[in-house]
Amino acid sequence: MDRVVVDAAEALAEAAELRSGVVTREAAEHEVDAVLERFEATWGEGRGPDHAMIRALLHAGGTVLVAVVDDEGGVDASATPPFATPGALLGATLGFLGWNEGLHLHSHMNAVAPAARGHGIGLALKLRQRAIALAHGVDEIRWTFDPLIRRNARMNLVRLGAEVAAYLPEFYGVIGDEITGADRSDRFEVRWRLAAPRVDRALGGEPAPHWSGEEGFALVADFESLRRDDPDEAARLRAASAAAFTAMARQGLRPELDEHGDYVFTDDDPDLDARPGQETR
């Protein structure tokens, strides 16, 4: 991988760390239990890998990364209480290599302590994961997310510049964890082409293009609250989305977010340039 690209990726990761008041790095052996606790605090006890699996991934060089409080004094005084303890482990992520349809890193879990969310820690972990992948010659990261959670769709498609590669209905079967409960485990798989024009645009803070397309799907602002407070309406929305996404996939389209935060189904070039009058790069 071009050293200039790798250096730029590391600089972005370091800038994200400064903004969030954490340091992101590979987990140390003594932190394996803390990583497991961070995952279980998010998804529930027994809903993630066990100690042995995390230890094996760490030993093999899988990206088992942590976000810990900066103990060099670079923390914003207005940060939430968890930031007050130097060395506190506020976030963790893990990934592993795969080769279906090309070599890539599959980013499987990414968790941030509830009280520390909203400070950019999840973004810092993603950018560190990107820098590490590029340094090892891997130029694509993939993961899955619930297509009805708008904030995740915005982070993935707009902030990071990933693109949806597949609709995977009932991908994990019945999960029954703290987040999904009895809901369907429908997922979008996204591909983050780490050095692609759309990623450069997104990470550079440039506006997204105006995506063409006549069909789409409107998202609610907070599907997780809807699922908790009105499960019948959440189930109706899930069923409607499954029908819409299945039809989208059959037509060879992919979803992007419009300026209102709703999906538009398009066949535009994923690297469409947002600037008026410019050709696709």
GUPA-508664 format. One line per field, with one value per residue (C-alpha): x, y, z; residue in one letter. Coordinates in steps of 0.1 Angstrom, whole numbers. Layout:
REM GUPA-508664
east: c(X_...)
north: c(Y_...)
up: c(Z_...)
type: c(A_...)
//
This chain:
REM GUPA-508664
east: c(0_12_30_13_-21_-12_3_-29_-50_-29_-32_-70_-71_-49_-71_-102_-84_-76_-113_-127_-100_-90_-61_-70_-46_-43_-56_-30_-32_-43_-72_-90_-114_-122_-129_-152_-170_-174_-191_-213_-224_-237_-252_-258_-239_-229_-238_-203_-170_-156_-123_-105_-118_-107_-73_-69_-78_-54_-26_-32_-31_-68_-78_-88_-86_-95_-102_-88_-88_-59_-37_-15_-40_-57_-92_-119_-129_-166_-164_-187_-177_-160_-134_-122_-103_-70_-67_-104_-114_-144_-146_-136_-138_-127_-123_-109_-97_-120_-115_-150_-152_-117_-94_-110_-112_-146_-153_-176_-181_-178_-189_-187_-196_-232_-221_-193_-213_-216_-179_-166_-151_-167_-154_-119_-119_-131_-104_-77_-90_-88_-52_-41_-57_-41_-7_-11_-21_-58_-79_-115_-134_-169_-195_-232_-257_-295_-308_-336_-313_-309_-279_-259_-269_-257_-224_-217_-229_-224_-197_-174_-183_-190_-216_-242_-232_-260_-293_-292_-326_-326_-288_-282_-314_-331_-306_-325_-298_-302_-304_-325_-347_-372_-369_-358_-320_-322_-289_-272_-236_-214_-181_-157_-133_-106_-90_-120_-131_-163_-143_-119_-149_-167_-137_-128_-162_-174_-211_-227_-240_-276_-285_-309_-338_-375_-380_-368_-378_-385_-368_-381_-358_-353_-363_-348_-372_-401_-392_-393_-424_-445_-434_-464_-456_-419_-428_-450_-421_-397_-420_-424_-387_-380_-404_-388_-352_-359_-374_-345_-320_-338_-336_-299_-301_-285_-296_-280_-292_-308_-307_-336_-319_-342_-331_-331_-326_-301_-278_-256_-219_-209_-181_-203_-188_-209_-197_-220_-209_-183_-180_-179_-144)
north: c(0_35_50_83_67_49_80_100_72_73_111_108_82_104_134_115_103_139_150_121_121_85_65_36_7_-31_-46_-59_-95_-83_-64_-94_-97_-60_-63_-92_-71_-42_-65_-82_-48_-40_-72_-92_-119_-148_-129_-125_-143_-159_-151_-179_-166_-130_-143_-164_-135_-112_-138_-143_-106_-100_-64_-66_-29_-8_29_39_73_94_97_125_152_156_151_178_189_188_150_126_109_78_100_111_78_76_42_34_11_29_11_-21_-36_-68_-81_-110_-116_-131_-138_-143_-120_-108_-104_-81_-74_-83_-59_-80_-61_-25_-14_18_23_39_69_76_75_106_116_101_70_46_67_67_29_26_50_31_-1_14_26_-8_-26_-2_-7_-44_-41_-47_-21_-32_-36_-51_-53_-56_-33_-31_-11_5_22_56_69_37_42_78_68_40_55_93_98_69_65_28_14_-13_-44_-68_-72_-101_-110_-129_-130_-141_-160_-153_-134_-126_-102_-70_-49_-70_-90_-110_-87_-100_-99_-83_-67_-47_-57_-27_-25_2_6_23_43_49_84_82_74_103_126_114_115_149_162_170_168_136_136_140_104_97_73_73_47_45_38_63_57_67_88_62_27_13_33_24_-13_-9_13_0_-35_-39_-8_-18_-52_-36_-13_-43_-63_-33_-28_-64_-62_-30_-41_-74_-57_-33_-61_-79_-47_-45_-12_-2_22_56_82_114_148_139_108_84_57_63_32_40_26_57_51_47_72_99_133_156_188_203_199_173_139_107_100)
up: c(0_-9_22_16_18_50_66_58_73_105_107_105_132_155_149_158_190_200_195_216_243_239_225_202_200_199_232_256_269_304_288_273_302_300_262_269_296_271_246_271_285_251_238_270_289_266_235_222_219_250_266_247_213_220_232_200_177_196_193_156_149_144_150_187_194_224_231_265_282_273_304_290_299_265_277_275_309_299_291_308_341_325_310_344_351_331_314_315_286_270_236_219_184_168_133_113_77_51_14_0_-31_-23_7_33_71_85_114_136_169_179_213_233_270_271_291_267_235_214_218_186_202_177_148_163_165_129_117_136_122_87_92_105_75_50_67_61_25_31_13_22_55_57_84_88_104_111_81_102_127_111_131_121_85_86_102_78_45_50_77_67_30_31_6_9_-10_0_18_42_56_89_87_123_129_162_183_215_228_247_215_190_213_193_162_129_124_89_80_53_45_38_20_30_1_22_-5_-28_-39_-19_12_6_1_33_56_42_53_18_10_-3_-39_-48_-55_-84_-79_-77_-50_-15_21_49_83_117_138_166_156_188_209_186_190_228_231_202_192_169_148_148_135_108_98_97_74_51_50_42_12_0_4_-13_-43_-43_-44_-72_-93_-88_-69_-36_-9_-2_23_10_27_50_63_43_18_-19_-41_-69_-95_-96_-95_-58_-64_-78_-74_-52_-69_-95_-131_-122_-138_-118_-106)
type: c(M_D_R_V_V_V_D_A_A_E_A_L_A_E_A_A_E_L_R_S_G_V_V_T_R_E_A_A_E_H_E_V_D_A_V_L_E_R_F_E_A_T_W_G_E_G_R_G_P_D_H_A_M_I_R_A_L_L_H_A_G_G_T_V_L_V_A_V_V_D_D_E_G_G_V_D_A_S_A_T_P_P_F_A_T_P_G_A_L_L_G_A_T_L_G_F_L_G_W_N_E_G_L_H_L_H_S_H_M_N_A_V_A_P_A_A_R_G_H_G_I_G_L_A_L_K_L_R_Q_R_A_I_A_L_A_H_G_V_D_E_I_R_W_T_F_D_P_L_I_R_R_N_A_R_M_N_L_V_R_L_G_A_E_V_A_A_Y_L_P_E_F_Y_G_V_I_G_D_E_I_T_G_A_D_R_S_D_R_F_E_V_R_W_R_L_A_A_P_R_V_D_R_A_L_G_G_E_P_A_P_H_W_S_G_E_E_G_F_A_L_V_A_D_F_E_S_L_R_R_D_D_P_D_E_A_A_R_L_R_A_A_S_A_A_A_F_T_A_M_A_R_Q_G_L_R_P_E_L_D_E_H_G_D_Y_V_F_T_D_D_D_P_D_L_D_A_R_P_G_Q_E_T_R)
//
